[in-house]
Amino acid sequence: MTNTKFGCLPTIIGSVPHKDPVRACELVSHYLRDIPAWPQLPKRTFLENMYAQYSESFPGIVIKGEKIYVDRKQDLTKQLEIFYTDYLANDFSKYALSPEYAAGFHNFIKLDKLNPRAVKGHVTGPVSWGLTVTDETGKGIIYDETLGDVVPKFLRLKASWQEQVLSKLNRNTIIFVDEPYMTAFGSIAMQLSREQIINALEETFAGIKGIKGVHCCGNTDWSILLQTSAHIIHFDAYKYADSLAIYPAEVKKFLDRGGCVGWGVVPTDAESVNKESVASLKDRLESAMEPFTHKGIPFKTLIEQGLLLPACGLGPIGSEAAAERALQLLADLSAYVRGKYL
């Protein structure tokens, strides 16, 4: 496995509440010097919503207002034929993120004063994307026999294109596959089996040559995600610290093969951000790690094979000031933890 001994360096999931891509890039390059991530700007335009942002070039896709769906009434035969030709040739050149859909990305790749250890990108995962993007009847396209096969292959090409561009900034790339909808696994809201989820994720992961991460910001069956080939598992350690602790054996196996846990210990709501401090978050982090040390995982391993992040994206936090405070807390917490334990 690629080296994932990050020693609790800080990075972010992606979204920030800013509308100005230049200002957003200044912040990530200032606070996240070791592992900057390009900023998603959902408040700038609906096209930067995490589902719309990756929809360009999908067969039959329609964005109307703030609705995104595939129009099955049109004949998709030719579009599907072109897509599968590109997929089989691994030609991801047509699956770019355009400036209109990702202003933060295009400003980020122009930054010339970066000297990072790695750069981080992100793509919405096939489960979440395929459940959110519907057909004209409102049914998630992941359940459509044809389109459901396209979704992970399409996102694979999106991830490949993004990774290739980011690798020009730094050859060490990290691409997260974001799966917020994994919180619905096992409920009536998700009629997908464990095998279907793993297969879809692995198809998307196959487009990533560097380090691949997976993010879910709530309770889920972590044994599924730990079973994939992901190198990093990110979870909300602020509100749901116990959710991962239920799987100590799987986490140990994951760490033993060189995996990294992304501790989402910085909150993403303004009220919590304003009341927390580096000291209080350090206590939360140590408390979240404690169940694993009780199960025989060395504390040093958790620190060495750890990343520190916010619990989720900072896009919904409200104000730019709150997002900046969250980034300051994140950077200061990382510096404290690294100084104390490494």
C-alpha positions as a Markdown table, in Angstrom:
| # | Residue | x | y | z |
|---|---|---|---|---|
| 1 | Met | 0.0 | 0.0 | 0.0 |
| 2 | Thr | 1.0 | 3.6 | -0.6 |
| 3 | Asn | 2.6 | 5.2 | 2.5 |
| 4 | Thr | -0.2 | 6.6 | 4.6 |
| 5 | Lys | 1.8 | 7.6 | 7.7 |
| 6 | Phe | 0.5 | 11.2 | 7.7 |
| 7 | Gly | 1.1 | 11.7 | 11.4 |
| 8 | Cys | -2.3 | 13.6 | 11.9 |
| 9 | Leu | -1.6 | 16.3 | 9.3 |
| 10 | Pro | -4.6 | 18.4 | 8.5 |
| 11 | Thr | -6.8 | 18.5 | 5.3 |
| 12 | Ile | -10.4 | 19.0 | 4.5 |
| 13 | Ile | -13.3 | 17.2 | 2.8 |
| 14 | Gly | -13.8 | 19.9 | 0.1 |
| 15 | Ser | -16.6 | 22.4 | 0.4 |
| 16 | Val | -16.3 | 25.8 | 1.9 |
| 17 | Pro | -19.0 | 28.6 | 2.2 |
| 18 | His | -17.0 | 31.1 | 0.1 |
| 19 | Lys | -18.1 | 32.3 | -3.3 |
| 20 | Asp | -14.8 | 33.8 | -4.3 |
| 21 | Pro | -12.5 | 31.0 | -5.6 |
| 22 | Val | -9.4 | 33.1 | -5.1 |
| 23 | Arg | -10.1 | 33.7 | -1.4 |
| 24 | Ala | -11.1 | 30.1 | -0.9 |
| 25 | Cys | -7.7 | 28.9 | -2.4 |
| 26 | Glu | -5.8 | 31.4 | -0.3 |
| 27 | Leu | -7.3 | 29.8 | 2.8 |
| 28 | Val | -6.6 | 26.2 | 1.9 |
| 29 | Ser | -3.1 | 27.0 | 0.9 |
| 30 | His | -2.5 | 29.0 | 4.1 |
| 31 | Tyr | -4.0 | 26.5 | 6.7 |
| 32 | Leu | -3.4 | 23.2 | 4.8 |
| 33 | Arg | 0.2 | 23.7 | 3.7 |
| 34 | Asp | 1.1 | 20.0 | 3.8 |
| 35 | Ile | -2.1 | 18.5 | 2.2 |
| 36 | Pro | -4.1 | 21.3 | 0.5 |
| 37 | Ala | -7.4 | 20.3 | -1.0 |
| 38 | Trp | -9.2 | 22.2 | -3.8 |
| 39 | Pro | -12.2 | 24.0 | -2.5 |
| 40 | Gln | -15.8 | 23.2 | -3.7 |
| 41 | Leu | -18.0 | 26.3 | -3.7 |
| 42 | Pro | -21.6 | 25.2 | -3.5 |
| 43 | Lys | -22.8 | 28.8 | -2.6 |
| 44 | Arg | -21.3 | 30.2 | -5.8 |
| 45 | Thr | -23.6 | 28.3 | -8.0 |
| 46 | Phe | -25.8 | 25.1 | -8.0 |
| 47 | Leu | -23.3 | 23.7 | -10.5 |
| 48 | Glu | -20.8 | 23.3 | -7.7 |
| 49 | Asn | -23.3 | 21.2 | -5.7 |
| 50 | Met | -21.5 | 17.9 | -5.1 |
| 51 | Tyr | -23.9 | 16.1 | -7.4 |
| 52 | Ala | -24.2 | 18.6 | -10.2 |
| 53 | Gln | -20.5 | 19.2 | -10.2 |
| 54 | Tyr | -19.7 | 15.7 | -11.5 |
| 55 | Ser | -22.6 | 15.5 | -13.9 |
| 56 | Glu | -21.0 | 17.0 | -17.0 |
| 57 | Ser | -21.0 | 14.6 | -20.0 |
| 58 | Phe | -23.2 | 11.9 | -18.3 |
| 59 | Pro | -25.5 | 10.5 | -21.0 |
| 60 | Gly | -28.9 | 12.2 | -21.0 |
| 61 | Ile | -28.2 | 14.5 | -18.0 |
| 62 | Val | -30.5 | 17.5 | -17.4 |
| 63 | Ile | -30.0 | 20.3 | -14.8 |
| 64 | Lys | -33.1 | 22.4 | -14.4 |
| 65 | Gly | -33.0 | 25.0 | -11.7 |
| 66 | Glu | -31.8 | 23.0 | -8.7 |
| 67 | Lys | -32.9 | 19.6 | -10.0 |
| 68 | Ile | -30.6 | 17.1 | -11.7 |
| 69 | Tyr | -31.9 | 14.1 | -13.5 |
| 70 | Val | -31.5 | 11.8 | -16.6 |
| 71 | Asp | -34.1 | 12.2 | -19.3 |
| 72 | Arg | -34.9 | 8.6 | -20.2 |
| 73 | Lys | -37.4 | 9.7 | -22.8 |
| 74 | Gln | -34.6 | 10.7 | -25.2 |
| 75 | Asp | -32.7 | 8.1 | -27.1 |
| 76 | Leu | -29.5 | 7.6 | -25.2 |
| 77 | Thr | -28.1 | 4.9 | -27.5 |
| 78 | Lys | -25.5 | 7.1 | -29.2 |
| 79 | Gln | -24.4 | 8.8 | -26.0 |
| 80 | Leu | -24.0 | 5.5 | -24.2 |
| 81 | Glu | -22.0 | 4.1 | -27.2 |
| 82 | Ile | -19.6 | 7.0 | -27.0 |
| 83 | Phe | -19.3 | 6.7 | -23.3 |
| 84 | Tyr | -18.4 | 2.9 | -23.3 |
| 85 | Thr | -15.9 | 3.5 | -26.1 |
| 86 | Asp | -14.2 | 6.1 | -23.9 |
| 87 | Tyr | -14.4 | 3.9 | -20.9 |
| 88 | Leu | -12.9 | 0.9 | -22.6 |
| 89 | Ala | -10.1 | 3.1 | -24.0 |
| 90 | Asn | -9.6 | 4.7 | -20.6 |
| 91 | Asp | -10.0 | 8.0 | -22.4 |
| 92 | Phe | -10.8 | 10.4 | -19.5 |
| 93 | Ser | -10.0 | 13.6 | -21.5 |
| 94 | Lys | -13.7 | 14.3 | -22.1 |
| 95 | Tyr | -14.6 | 14.0 | -18.4 |
| 96 | Ala | -13.0 | 17.1 | -17.1 |
| 97 | Leu | -14.3 | 19.5 | -14.5 |
| 98 | Ser | -14.9 | 22.7 | -16.3 |
| 99 | Pro | -14.4 | 26.1 | -14.8 |
| 100 | Glu | -18.1 | 26.8 | -14.8 |
| 101 | Tyr | -18.7 | 23.7 | -12.6 |
| 102 | Ala | -15.5 | 23.9 | -10.4 |
| 103 | Ala | -14.1 | 27.4 | -10.1 |
| 104 | Gly | -12.2 | 26.4 | -7.0 |
| 105 | Phe | -10.5 | 23.6 | -8.8 |
| 106 | His | -9.3 | 25.7 | -11.6 |
| 107 | Asn | -8.0 | 28.4 | -9.3 |
| 108 | Phe | -6.3 | 25.8 | -7.1 |
| 109 | Ile | -4.3 | 24.3 | -10.0 |
| 110 | Lys | -2.9 | 27.7 | -10.8 |
| 111 | Leu | -1.4 | 28.2 | -7.3 |
| 112 | Asp | 2.4 | 28.5 | -7.7 |
| 113 | Lys | 3.6 | 28.9 | -4.2 |
| 114 | Leu | 2.5 | 25.4 | -3.0 |
| 115 | Asn | 5.2 | 23.1 | -1.6 |
| 116 | Pro | 2.9 | 20.3 | -0.2 |
| 117 | Arg | 3.6 | 16.7 | 0.7 |
| 118 | Ala | 0.5 | 15.7 | -1.2 |
| 119 | Val | -2.5 | 17.3 | -2.8 |
| 120 | Lys | -6.1 | 16.2 | -2.2 |
| 121 | Gly | -9.1 | 16.0 | -4.6 |
| 122 | His | -12.5 | 14.5 | -4.3 |
| 123 | Val | -15.3 | 13.0 | -6.3 |
| 124 | Thr | -18.9 | 12.1 | -5.2 |
| 125 | Gly | -19.2 | 8.4 | -4.7 |
| 126 | Pro | -21.3 | 6.1 | -7.0 |
| 127 | Val | -23.8 | 5.2 | -4.3 |
| 128 | Ser | -24.6 | 8.7 | -3.2 |
| 129 | Trp | -24.4 | 10.1 | -6.8 |
| 130 | Gly | -26.5 | 7.3 | -8.2 |
| 131 | Leu | -29.2 | 7.7 | -5.5 |
| 132 | Thr | -29.4 | 11.5 | -5.8 |
| 133 | Val | -29.4 | 11.7 | -9.6 |
| 134 | Thr | -32.8 | 10.3 | -10.7 |
| 135 | Asp | -34.6 | 9.5 | -13.8 |
| 136 | Glu | -37.6 | 11.6 | -14.9 |
| 137 | Thr | -39.9 | 9.5 | -12.5 |
| 138 | Gly | -37.7 | 10.4 | -9.5 |
| 139 | Lys | -36.1 | 7.0 | -9.1 |
| 140 | Gly | -32.3 | 6.9 | -8.4 |
| 141 | Ile | -30.5 | 5.9 | -11.6 |
| 142 | Ile | -28.3 | 3.5 | -9.6 |
| 143 | Tyr | -31.4 | 1.2 | -9.8 |
| 144 | Asp | -31.6 | 1.4 | -13.6 |
| 145 | Glu | -30.0 | -1.6 | -15.2 |
| 146 | Thr | -28.2 | 0.4 | -17.9 |
| 147 | Leu | -27.5 | 3.7 | -16.1 |
| 148 | Gly | -26.6 | 2.0 | -12.9 |
| 149 | Asp | -23.7 | 0.3 | -14.7 |
| 150 | Val | -22.6 | 3.6 | -16.1 |
| 151 | Val | -22.4 | 5.5 | -12.8 |
| 152 | Pro | -19.3 | 4.0 | -11.2 |
| 153 | Lys | -17.5 | 3.8 | -14.6 |
| 154 | Phe | -18.3 | 7.5 | -15.3 |
| 155 | Leu | -17.1 | 8.6 | -11.9 |
| 156 | Arg | -14.0 | 6.5 | -12.4 |
| 157 | Leu | -13.1 | 8.6 | -15.5 |
| 158 | Lys | -13.9 | 11.8 | -13.6 |
| 159 | Ala | -11.5 | 10.7 | -10.8 |
| 160 | Ser | -8.8 | 9.7 | -13.3 |
| 161 | Trp | -9.0 | 13.1 | -15.1 |
| 162 | Gln | -8.8 | 15.0 | -11.8 |
| 163 | Glu | -5.9 | 12.9 | -10.4 |
| 164 | Gln | -3.9 | 13.5 | -13.6 |
| 165 | Val | -4.3 | 17.3 | -13.4 |
| 166 | Leu | -3.6 | 17.4 | -9.7 |
| 167 | Ser | -0.5 | 15.2 | -10.1 |
| 168 | Lys | 1.1 | 18.2 | -12.0 |
| 169 | Leu | 1.1 | 20.1 | -8.7 |
| 170 | Asn | 2.5 | 17.2 | -6.7 |
| 171 | Arg | 3.0 | 13.5 | -7.7 |
| 172 | Asn | 1.5 | 12.4 | -4.3 |
| 173 | Thr | -2.2 | 12.6 | -4.9 |
| 174 | Ile | -5.1 | 11.7 | -2.6 |
| 175 | Ile | -8.6 | 11.4 | -4.1 |
| 176 | Phe | -11.5 | 11.0 | -1.7 |
| 177 | Val | -14.7 | 9.2 | -2.8 |
| 178 | Asp | -17.5 | 10.9 | -0.8 |
| 179 | Glu | -20.4 | 8.7 | 0.2 |
| 180 | Pro | -22.7 | 10.5 | 2.6 |
| 181 | Tyr | -25.6 | 8.2 | 1.5 |
| 182 | Met | -23.9 | 5.3 | 3.1 |
| 183 | Thr | -25.7 | 6.4 | 6.3 |
| 184 | Ala | -28.8 | 4.9 | 4.7 |
| 185 | Phe | -27.4 | 1.4 | 4.3 |
| 186 | Gly | -29.7 | -1.2 | 5.7 |
| 187 | Ser | -32.8 | 1.1 | 5.6 |
| 188 | Ile | -35.7 | 1.2 | 3.2 |
| 189 | Ala | -34.1 | 4.3 | 1.6 |
| 190 | Met | -31.3 | 2.1 | 0.1 |
| 191 | Gln | -32.1 | -1.1 | -1.7 |
| 192 | Leu | -28.5 | -2.1 | -2.4 |
| 193 | Ser | -26.6 | -5.1 | -1.2 |
| 194 | Arg | -23.2 | -5.1 | 0.4 |
| 195 | Glu | -21.7 | -6.6 | -2.7 |
| 196 | Gln | -23.3 | -4.0 | -5.0 |
| 197 | Ile | -21.8 | -1.2 | -2.9 |
| 198 | Ile | -18.4 | -2.7 | -2.8 |
| 199 | Asn | -18.4 | -3.4 | -6.5 |
| 200 | Ala | -19.5 | 0.1 | -7.3 |
| 201 | Leu | -16.8 | 1.6 | -5.1 |
| 202 | Glu | -14.1 | -0.6 | -6.4 |
| 203 | Glu | -15.0 | 0.3 | -10.0 |
| 204 | Thr | -14.6 | 4.0 | -9.1 |
| 205 | Phe | -11.4 | 3.4 | -7.1 |
| 206 | Ala | -9.9 | 1.6 | -10.1 |
| 207 | Gly | -9.5 | 5.0 | -11.8 |
| 208 | Ile | -7.3 | 6.3 | -8.9 |
| 209 | Lys | -3.6 | 5.4 | -9.1 |
| 210 | Gly | -2.5 | 7.3 | -5.9 |
| 211 | Ile | -4.0 | 7.2 | -2.5 |
| 212 | Lys | -7.7 | 6.7 | -2.3 |
| 213 | Gly | -10.0 | 7.7 | 0.5 |
| 214 | Val | -13.6 | 7.2 | 1.3 |
| 215 | His | -15.7 | 9.6 | 3.4 |
| 216 | Cys | -19.0 | 9.1 | 5.2 |
| 217 | Cys | -20.2 | 11.7 | 7.8 |
| 218 | Gly | -22.6 | 9.6 | 9.9 |
| 219 | Asn | -23.4 | 6.2 | 11.2 |
| 220 | Thr | -22.9 | 3.4 | 8.7 |
| 221 | Asp | -21.8 | -0.2 | 8.5 |
| 222 | Trp | -18.1 | 0.6 | 8.5 |
| 223 | Ser | -17.2 | -3.0 | 7.9 |
| 224 | Ile | -18.3 | -2.5 | 4.2 |
| 225 | Leu | -16.0 | 0.5 | 3.6 |
| 226 | Leu | -13.1 | -1.1 | 5.6 |
| 227 | Gln | -13.4 | -4.1 | 3.2 |
| 228 | Thr | -12.7 | -2.0 | 0.1 |
| 229 | Ser | -9.3 | -1.2 | -1.3 |
| 230 | Ala | -9.5 | 2.4 | 0.2 |
| 231 | His | -6.3 | 3.6 | 1.9 |
| 232 | Ile | -8.1 | 6.2 | 4.1 |
| 233 | Ile | -11.4 | 5.9 | 5.9 |
| 234 | His | -12.8 | 9.3 | 7.1 |
| 235 | Phe | -15.6 | 9.5 | 9.6 |
| 236 | Asp | -17.3 | 12.1 | 11.9 |
| 237 | Ala | -15.3 | 11.7 | 15.1 |
| 238 | Tyr | -17.1 | 14.8 | 16.6 |
| 239 | Lys | -20.7 | 13.5 | 16.7 |
| 240 | Tyr | -20.3 | 9.8 | 15.9 |
| 241 | Ala | -17.0 | 8.8 | 17.5 |
| 242 | Asp | -18.6 | 5.5 | 18.7 |
| 243 | Ser | -19.7 | 4.5 | 15.2 |
| 244 | Leu | -16.3 | 3.3 | 14.1 |
| 245 | Ala | -15.4 | 1.9 | 17.5 |
| 246 | Ile | -17.9 | -0.9 | 17.0 |
| 247 | Tyr | -15.5 | -2.4 | 14.5 |
| 248 | Pro | -12.2 | -2.7 | 16.3 |
| 249 | Ala | -11.1 | -5.9 | 14.6 |
| 250 | Glu | -11.8 | -4.6 | 11.1 |
| 251 | Val | -10.0 | -1.3 | 12.0 |
| 252 | Lys | -7.0 | -3.2 | 13.3 |
| 253 | Lys | -6.8 | -5.3 | 10.1 |
| 254 | Phe | -7.2 | -2.1 | 8.0 |
| 255 | Leu | -4.3 | -0.4 | 9.9 |
| 256 | Asp | -2.2 | -3.5 | 9.8 |
| 257 | Arg | -2.3 | -3.4 | 6.0 |
| 258 | Gly | -1.2 | 0.3 | 6.1 |
| 259 | Gly | -4.5 | 2.0 | 6.2 |
| 260 | Cys | -5.1 | 5.5 | 7.6 |
| 261 | Val | -8.1 | 6.8 | 9.7 |
| 262 | Gly | -9.3 | 10.3 | 9.0 |
| 263 | Trp | -10.5 | 11.7 | 12.3 |
| 264 | Gly | -13.2 | 14.2 | 11.5 |
| 265 | Val | -12.9 | 15.9 | 14.9 |
| 266 | Val | -13.5 | 19.5 | 14.1 |
| 267 | Pro | -17.2 | 20.4 | 14.0 |
| 268 | Thr | -18.9 | 21.8 | 11.0 |
| 269 | Asp | -21.6 | 24.0 | 12.6 |
| 270 | Ala | -20.8 | 27.6 | 13.6 |
| 271 | Glu | -22.1 | 27.2 | 17.2 |
| 272 | Ser | -19.9 | 24.3 | 18.0 |
| 273 | Val | -16.9 | 25.8 | 16.2 |
| 274 | Asn | -17.1 | 28.9 | 18.3 |
| 275 | Lys | -17.3 | 27.1 | 21.6 |
| 276 | Glu | -14.5 | 24.6 | 20.9 |
| 277 | Ser | -10.7 | 25.1 | 21.5 |
| 278 | Val | -7.6 | 23.2 | 20.6 |
| 279 | Ala | -7.6 | 21.7 | 24.1 |
| 280 | Ser | -11.2 | 20.6 | 24.0 |
| 281 | Leu | -10.7 | 19.0 | 20.5 |
| 282 | Lys | -7.5 | 17.3 | 21.7 |
| 283 | Asp | -9.6 | 15.7 | 24.5 |
| 284 | Arg | -12.3 | 14.6 | 22.0 |
| 285 | Leu | -9.7 | 13.1 | 19.7 |
| 286 | Glu | -8.0 | 11.1 | 22.5 |
| 287 | Ser | -11.4 | 10.0 | 23.7 |
| 288 | Ala | -12.3 | 8.8 | 20.2 |
| 289 | Met | -9.1 | 6.9 | 20.0 |
| 290 | Glu | -9.4 | 5.3 | 23.4 |
| 291 | Pro | -11.7 | 2.4 | 22.5 |
| 292 | Phe | -9.2 | 1.2 | 19.9 |
| 293 | Thr | -6.2 | 1.4 | 22.3 |
| 294 | His | -8.3 | -0.8 | 24.7 |
| 295 | Lys | -8.6 | -3.3 | 21.9 |
| 296 | Gly | -4.8 | -3.5 | 21.4 |
| 297 | Ile | -4.2 | -1.0 | 18.7 |
| 298 | Pro | -1.2 | 1.1 | 19.8 |
| 299 | Phe | -1.9 | 4.8 | 20.3 |
| 300 | Lys | 1.2 | 5.7 | 18.3 |
| 301 | Thr | -0.2 | 3.7 | 15.3 |
| 302 | Leu | -3.4 | 5.8 | 15.5 |
| 303 | Ile | -1.4 | 9.0 | 15.5 |
| 304 | Glu | 1.0 | 8.0 | 12.8 |
| 305 | Gln | -1.6 | 6.5 | 10.5 |
| 306 | Gly | -4.0 | 9.3 | 11.1 |
| 307 | Leu | -5.3 | 12.4 | 9.3 |
| 308 | Leu | -7.2 | 15.3 | 11.0 |
| 309 | Leu | -10.1 | 16.8 | 9.2 |
| 310 | Pro | -13.4 | 18.6 | 9.8 |
| 311 | Ala | -16.3 | 16.2 | 10.5 |
| 312 | Cys | -17.7 | 16.9 | 7.0 |
| 313 | Gly | -17.6 | 19.6 | 4.4 |
| 314 | Leu | -17.5 | 23.2 | 5.6 |
| 315 | Gly | -19.9 | 24.4 | 2.9 |
| 316 | Pro | -23.0 | 24.5 | 5.2 |
| 317 | Ile | -21.3 | 26.1 | 8.2 |
| 318 | Gly | -22.9 | 29.4 | 7.5 |
| 319 | Ser | -20.4 | 32.2 | 7.5 |
| 320 | Glu | -16.9 | 32.5 | 6.0 |
| 321 | Ala | -15.7 | 33.6 | 9.4 |
| 322 | Ala | -16.9 | 30.3 | 11.0 |
| 323 | Ala | -15.2 | 28.3 | 8.3 |
| 324 | Glu | -11.9 | 30.2 | 8.8 |
| 325 | Arg | -12.1 | 29.5 | 12.5 |
| 326 | Ala | -12.7 | 25.8 | 11.8 |
| 327 | Leu | -9.6 | 25.8 | 9.6 |
| 328 | Gln | -7.5 | 27.6 | 12.2 |
| 329 | Leu | -8.6 | 25.1 | 14.9 |
| 330 | Leu | -7.8 | 22.2 | 12.6 |
| 331 | Ala | -4.3 | 23.5 | 11.8 |
| 332 | Asp | -3.6 | 24.4 | 15.4 |
| 333 | Leu | -4.9 | 21.0 | 16.7 |
| 334 | Ser | -2.7 | 19.1 | 14.2 |
| 335 | Ala | 0.4 | 21.2 | 15.2 |
| 336 | Tyr | -0.3 | 20.4 | 18.9 |
| 337 | Val | -0.9 | 16.7 | 18.4 |
| 338 | Arg | 2.2 | 16.3 | 16.2 |
| 339 | Gly | 4.3 | 18.3 | 18.6 |
| 340 | Lys | 3.2 | 16.3 | 21.6 |
| 341 | Tyr | 3.2 | 12.8 | 20.2 |
| 342 | Leu | 5.5 | 12.6 | 17.2 |
